[in-house]
Amino acid sequence: MSYPQQFPPSLLTQSPEERLAYFDNYTMAHPRLSEAVNLLKLLVNQSGESRVIFIYGPTGVGKTTLRLLMEKWLIESTLEELKTDPGRLPVASVEAVIQKSGLFNSKDHIKRCLFALNEPLIDQKIDYGTRGIYRNENGQVIIESKVIETDLAWALEQALKHRKPKIFFIDEAHHLLMLASGRKLTDLPEAIKSLANRTEVVHGLVGTYELLTLHDVGDQLSRRSVYVHFPRYRADIKEDREIFQSIVWGFQLHLPLPEAPDLLSNWDYCYERSLGCVGILKNWLRNALADAIAEGAATVGKKHLERRALGVAQCRNILKKILEGEYNHAQIEAEVEQLRAELGLSVTPGQSNLNSQLFPSFHSGNNLNRKRPKQVGQPKPKRHPCRS
């Protein structure tokens, strides 16, 4: 089958590693990603007092790709500034890591932040203002184990003020919520908000729908925060379905194989096992491509796709979390009627039915097996004795 190849034909004569690297580095430009990138550019350039950005969506939707595209843009757009201010970093990022205990450790996180802000090729040294944190003769940051968390936090503040990144990304930020007992859920988000204000550095928290837990934790955090939703494509929406099909077609054209795989005719299977998430789809196709290259196959066939697809149980588990997150997002957005009523403004009739229209399965209880609330005066179902 002939098709318009969108990759360099010379790739077909190169090593498997180079062919896989090409697909790994290929970024599919699609509407959801473009909208999120354009919005983030505006928010970073003109943050005002809103210096905490929550970027949330389902797992595997492409949030890491979004972050990498933003990092590339920030580096390219600050090249001129770096000539006069070599101590500056255009952007920095760190992953919120869960410890072996299954909990988030804030002291370990601050250390990782300090290392993320370190750039050994820059000769300028940062005075961290804390004994036990310094640079060695090679310019590497040394943090002695005796340093306490408050001193680490002070050092991080000085590093941010010196490096002045346009945005500091915290990936997998939903891990911040996994705190040890005794700590409030708001402690870390409030600390990040305070740090962002003192340093005037925008902080981008990238994570799953679990970040929505923080949407009503406090008026100060709410006032200084912005929420960016990065959703998946939904098969029950015609426009989304058509865009997803074009994405499948685009990936099909960039798989470096002698023959084009016929993915488009199986787009519904691609959707079924990726749940409409482009990141899951790309990783799946990448692994199927690796198998096809290893076998010397001319194209990616159905057997390669089936072998590398997520299992039904995996998909259902992920989908359950996605539907919960989408429902919570829609529920928050639908509170406009309550907001207007509390402000004494006129209320548009029918707004409260938005959730039941978008997510009928949640209101019927079919997906999450939620218990229906018992109405007042309605007895629980039980057997009643018969009277003769």
KETI-774576 format. One record per residue (C-alpha): x, y, z; residue in three letters. Coordinates in steps of 0.5 Angstrom, whole numbers, padded with zeros to 4 digits, always signed. Layout:
BEGIN
XYZala ...
This chain:
BEGIN
+0000+0000+0000met +0003+0007-0002ser +0002+0013+0002tyr +0005+0020+0003pro +0011+0018+0008gln +0012+0024+0013gln +0019+0022+0015phe +0026+0022+0012pro +0026+0016+0007pro +0034+0015+0009ser +0031+0013+0016leu +0029+0006+0013leu +0037+0004+0012thr +0038+0007+0019gln +0039+0003+0026ser +0033+0001+0030pro +0035+0005+0035glu +0035+0011+0031glu +0028+0010+0028arg +0025+0009+0035leu +0029+0015+0037ala +0025+0019+0031tyr +0018+0017+0033phe +0020+0018+0041asp +0022+0025+0039asn +0016+0027+0034tyr +0011+0031+0037thr +0004+0030+0034met +0001+0037+0034ala -0007+0037+0036his -0012+0042+0038pro -0012+0040+0046arg -0004+0041+0046leu -0004+0047+0042ser -0009+0050+0046glu -0006+0049+0053ala +0001+0051+0050val -0002+0058+0048asn -0006+0059+0054leu +0001+0057+0058leu +0005+0062+0054lys +0000+0068+0056leu +0000+0066+0064leu +0007+0065+0064val +0009+0072+0061asn +0003+0076+0064gln +0002+0072+0071ser +0000+0078+0075gly -0001+0076+0082glu -0003+0069+0080ser +0004+0065+0080arg +0001+0058+0082val -0002+0055+0076ile -0005+0048+0076phe -0005+0044+0070ile -0009+0038+0071tyr -0012+0032+0066gly -0012+0025+0066pro -0006+0020+0066thr -0003+0019+0059gly -0006+0025+0056val +0000+0029+0054gly +0002+0033+0060lys +0009+0032+0060thr +0009+0033+0053thr +0006+0040+0054leu +0011+0041+0059arg +0017+0040+0055leu +0014+0044+0049leu +0014+0050+0054met +0021+0049+0056glu +0023+0049+0049lys +0020+0055+0048trp +0022+0059+0054leu +0029+0057+0053ile +0029+0059+0046glu +0025+0066+0048ser +0030+0068+0053thr +0037+0067+0049leu +0038+0074+0049glu +0037+0075+0056glu +0042+0070+0058leu +0048+0073+0054lys +0047+0079+0059thr +0045+0075+0065asp +0049+0068+0065pro +0047+0066+0072gly +0039+0066+0070arg +0035+0059+0068leu +0030+0060+0063pro +0026+0054+0066val +0027+0049+0071ala +0023+0043+0073ser +0023+0037+0078val +0018+0031+0079glu +0015+0030+0086ala +0017+0023+0088val +0014+0018+0093ile +0018+0015+0098gln +0019+0007+0099lys +0014+0009+0105ser +0008+0011+0100gly +0009+0018+0102leu +0011+0025+0100phe +0017+0027+0104asn +0018+0035+0103ser +0025+0035+0106lys +0027+0031+0100asp +0023+0035+0095his +0027+0041+0097ile +0033+0038+0096lys +0031+0036+0089arg +0029+0043+0087cys +0036+0045+0089leu +0039+0040+0085phe +0034+0042+0079ala +0036+0050+0080leu +0044+0048+0079asn +0047+0049+0073glu +0055+0047+0074pro +0057+0050+0067leu +0055+0057+0070ile +0061+0060+0074asp +0057+0065+0078gln +0056+0062+0085lys +0050+0062+0089ile +0050+0064+0096asp +0045+0060+0099tyr +0045+0063+0106gly +0045+0057+0110thr +0051+0053+0113arg +0052+0046+0110gly +0049+0048+0103ile +0055+0050+0098tyr +0058+0049+0092arg +0065+0045+0091asn +0071+0046+0087glu +0067+0043+0081asn +0061+0048+0082gly +0056+0042+0084gln +0051+0043+0090val +0053+0040+0096ile +0048+0039+0101ile +0050+0036+0108glu +0045+0031+0111ser +0045+0035+0118lys +0041+0041+0114val +0034+0042+0117ile +0028+0043+0113glu +0027+0050+0114thr +0034+0052+0112asp +0033+0048+0106leu +0027+0052+0104ala +0031+0059+0106trp +0036+0056+0101ala +0031+0054+0096leu +0028+0061+0096glu +0035+0064+0095gln +0036+0060+0089ala +0030+0062+0086leu +0031+0069+0087lys +0038+0068+0083his +0036+0064+0078arg +0030+0067+0076lys +0026+0062+0072pro +0020+0064+0068lys +0017+0058+0071ile +0018+0052+0076phe +0015+0046+0074phe +0013+0041+0079ile +0011+0034+0075asp +0007+0029+0078glu +0004+0034+0083ala -0001+0030+0085his +0004+0026+0090his +0004+0033+0094leu -0002+0030+0097leu +0000+0024+0100met +0003+0027+0106leu +0004+0023+0113ala -0001+0024+0118ser -0001+0030+0122gly +0000+0035+0116arg -0005+0039+0113lys -0007+0038+0106leu -0006+0045+0105thr +0001+0046+0108asp +0005+0045+0102leu +0000+0048+0097pro +0000+0054+0101glu +0008+0054+0102ala +0009+0054+0095ile +0004+0060+0094lys +0008+0064+0099ser +0015+0062+0096leu +0012+0064+0089ala +0010+0071+0092asn +0017+0072+0095arg +0021+0070+0089thr +0016+0072+0084glu +0017+0066+0080val +0011+0062+0077val +0010+0055+0079his +0007+0050+0075gly +0004+0044+0078leu +0003+0039+0073val -0002+0033+0075gly -0008+0029+0075thr -0015+0030+0077tyr -0013+0029+0084glu -0010+0036+0084leu -0018+0039+0084leu -0018+0037+0091thr -0014+0044+0092leu -0019+0048+0089his -0023+0050+0095asp -0017+0050+0100val -0017+0057+0102gly -0019+0064+0099asp -0011+0066+0099gln -0009+0060+0095leu -0015+0061+0090ser -0014+0068+0089arg -0007+0067+0087arg -0008+0061+0083ser -0010+0059+0076val -0013+0052+0073tyr -0011+0049+0066val -0015+0043+0064his -0012+0039+0059phe -0017+0034+0057pro -0017+0027+0053arg -0022+0027+0047tyr -0028+0024+0048arg -0032+0019+0043ala -0039+0021+0044asp -0037+0028+0042ile -0037+0028+0034lys -0031+0034+0033glu -0027+0030+0038asp -0028+0023+0035arg -0026+0026+0028glu -0020+0030+0031ile -0018+0023+0034phe -0018+0020+0028gln -0014+0025+0025ser -0009+0024+0030ile -0009+0016+0029val -0007+0018+0021trp -0002+0023+0023gly +0002+0018+0027phe +0001+0013+0022gln +0005+0017+0017leu +0010+0018+0022his +0012+0011+0023leu +0019+0009+0020pro +0017+0003+0016leu +0017+0000+0009pro +0009+0000+0009glu +0004+0004+0012ala +0000+0001+0018pro -0007+0001+0017asp -0009+0004+0023leu -0014+0009+0021leu -0019+0003+0019ser -0018+0001+0027asn -0019+0007+0030trp -0024+0005+0035asp -0019+0000+0037tyr -0014+0005+0038cys -0019+0009+0042tyr -0021+0003+0046glu -0014+0002+0049arg -0012+0009+0049ser -0018+0012+0052leu -0018+0018+0048gly -0011+0020+0051cys -0006+0022+0046val +0000+0020+0051gly -0002+0013+0052ile -0003+0012+0044leu +0004+0014+0042lys +0007+0010+0048asn +0003+0004+0045trp +0005+0005+0038leu +0012+0006+0040arg +0012-0001+0043asn +0009-0004+0037ala +0014-0001+0032leu +0019-0003+0037ala +0016-0010+0036asp +0015-0010+0028ala +0023-0007+0027ile +0025-0013+0032ala +0022-0018+0027glu +0024-0015+0021gly +0016-0014+0019ala +0015-0009+0014ala +0009-0006+0018thr +0006-0006+0024val +0000-0011+0024gly -0006-0013+0029lys -0001-0018+0032lys +0004-0012+0034his -0002-0008+0037leu -0006-0013+0041glu +0001-0015+0044arg +0003-0008+0046arg -0004-0006+0048ala -0007-0004+0055leu -0011-0010+0058gly -0018-0009+0059val -0018-0009+0066ala -0012-0004+0066gln -0017+0000+0061cys -0023+0000+0066arg -0019+0002+0072asn -0016+0008+0068ile -0022+0010+0065leu -0026+0010+0072lys -0021+0015+0075lys -0022+0019+0069ile -0029+0019+0069leu -0029+0021+0077glu -0024+0027+0075gly -0028+0029+0069glu -0034+0029+0073tyr -0031+0033+0079asn -0029+0038+0074his -0035+0039+0071ala -0039+0039+0078gln -0034+0045+0079ile -0035+0049+0073glu -0043+0048+0074ala -0043+0051+0080glu -0044+0058+0077val -0051+0058+0078glu -0050+0057+0086gln -0045+0063+0085leu -0049+0068+0082arg -0055+0066+0087ala -0050+0067+0093glu -0048+0074+0089leu -0055+0076+0089gly -0055+0076+0081leu -0060+0073+0076ser -0060+0065+0075val -0060+0062+0069thr -0065+0056+0069pro -0063+0049+0067gly -0056+0050+0069gln -0056+0045+0075ser -0058+0040+0070asn -0051+0040+0066leu -0048+0035+0070asn -0053+0030+0069ser -0053+0032+0061gln -0045+0031+0061leu -0045+0025+0065phe -0051+0021+0066pro -0048+0015+0068ser -0045+0018+0074phe -0052+0020+0076his -0055+0013+0075ser -0050+0010+0079gly -0048+0005+0074asn -0040+0007+0074asn -0038+0008+0081leu -0043+0004+0085asn -0045+0010+0089arg -0050+0009+0094lys -0056+0013+0093arg -0059+0018+0098pro -0065+0015+0102lys -0071+0020+0101gln -0074+0023+0108val -0079+0018+0110gly -0077+0013+0105gln -0076+0006+0109pro -0070+0002+0107lys -0072-0004+0103pro -0074-0010+0107lys -0079-0016+0108arg -0085-0014+0112his -0089-0019+0116pro -0096-0021+0112cys -0102-0020+0116arg -0108-0025+0116ser 
